[in-house]
Amino acid sequence: MIFLAACGAQPTPTMFGAQRTDVTRSGRHYVVYQKGNAVEVIRLGYAHRGEHQQIRADMIALIPQVTGCKLRETSLQGDSGEMRGLLTC
């Protein structure tokens, strides 16, 4: 059990070696990974029904704030738990 708690958010294999940034927004914790023009955002913690739309909007807003790059909206994949996309820097 302790081992699982120590793992935390891990990027997908294609994002190994990416720059990691931990962010808190609206009381929720997220991890943003950036590697070249690729970005991945992971929400930490549980979300209740009805919160997912706002969480998704927060995750999308975090991307340019953390990376300093513009998200290519058409590349965005995922949901309020984890999403990936491409950047234009």
C-alpha positions as CSV (number, residue, x, y, z in Angstrom):
1,M,0.0,0.0,0.0
2,I,2.8,2.4,0.8
3,F,4.4,1.6,-2.5
4,L,1.3,2.6,-4.4
5,A,0.9,5.9,-2.5
6,A,4.5,6.8,-3.3
7,C,4.0,6.4,-7.1
8,G,1.9,9.5,-7.7
9,A,1.2,10.7,-11.3
10,Q,3.2,9.0,-14.0
11,P,3.3,10.1,-17.6
12,T,2.5,7.9,-20.5
13,P,5.6,6.1,-21.9
14,T,5.9,8.6,-24.8
15,M,6.3,11.4,-22.2
16,F,9.1,9.7,-20.2
17,G,11.8,12.3,-19.7
18,A,9.3,15.2,-20.0
19,Q,9.5,18.3,-17.8
20,R,7.1,18.0,-14.9
21,T,5.2,20.8,-13.3
22,D,2.9,20.4,-10.3
23,V,0.0,22.9,-10.2
24,T,-3.0,23.6,-7.9
25,R,-6.0,25.3,-9.4
26,S,-9.5,25.7,-7.9
27,G,-8.4,23.5,-5.0
28,R,-7.4,20.6,-7.3
29,H,-4.0,19.2,-8.0
30,Y,-2.7,18.6,-11.5
31,V,0.6,17.5,-13.0
32,V,1.6,18.9,-16.4
33,Y,4.2,17.2,-18.5
34,Q,5.8,18.9,-21.5
35,K,8.2,17.2,-23.9
36,G,9.0,19.2,-27.1
37,N,5.6,20.1,-28.6
38,A,3.7,17.5,-26.7
39,V,1.8,18.1,-23.5
40,E,0.0,15.8,-21.0
41,V,-2.1,16.9,-18.0
42,I,-3.1,14.6,-15.2
43,R,-5.7,15.3,-12.5
44,L,-4.9,14.0,-9.1
45,G,-7.6,13.0,-6.7
46,Y,-11.3,12.1,-6.9
47,A,-13.9,14.1,-8.8
48,H,-17.6,14.0,-8.1
49,R,-20.3,13.8,-10.7
50,G,-21.0,17.2,-12.1
51,E,-17.5,18.5,-11.6
52,H,-15.9,17.1,-14.8
53,Q,-16.9,19.9,-17.2
54,Q,-15.2,22.5,-15.0
55,I,-12.2,20.3,-14.4
56,R,-11.7,19.8,-18.1
57,A,-11.9,23.6,-18.7
58,D,-9.3,24.1,-15.9
59,M,-7.0,21.5,-17.4
60,I,-7.2,23.2,-20.9
61,A,-6.5,26.6,-19.3
62,L,-3.5,25.3,-17.5
63,I,-1.7,24.2,-20.6
64,P,-0.7,27.7,-22.0
65,Q,-0.2,29.0,-18.5
66,V,2.3,26.3,-17.6
67,T,4.0,25.8,-21.0
68,G,3.9,29.3,-22.4
69,C,2.7,27.7,-25.7
70,K,-0.6,27.6,-27.5
71,L,-2.6,24.4,-27.4
72,R,-3.6,23.0,-30.9
73,E,-7.2,22.4,-30.0
74,T,-7.8,19.8,-32.7
75,S,-5.0,17.6,-31.2
76,L,-6.6,17.4,-27.7
77,Q,-7.5,13.9,-26.5
78,G,-8.7,12.7,-23.2
79,D,-11.1,13.5,-20.4
80,S,-11.1,15.2,-17.0
81,G,-8.7,12.6,-15.6
82,E,-6.0,12.8,-18.2
83,M,-5.6,14.6,-21.5
84,R,-2.9,15.0,-24.1
85,G,-2.3,17.4,-26.9
86,L,0.2,19.2,-29.1
87,L,1.6,22.7,-28.7
88,T,2.6,25.5,-31.0
89,C,5.5,27.4,-29.3
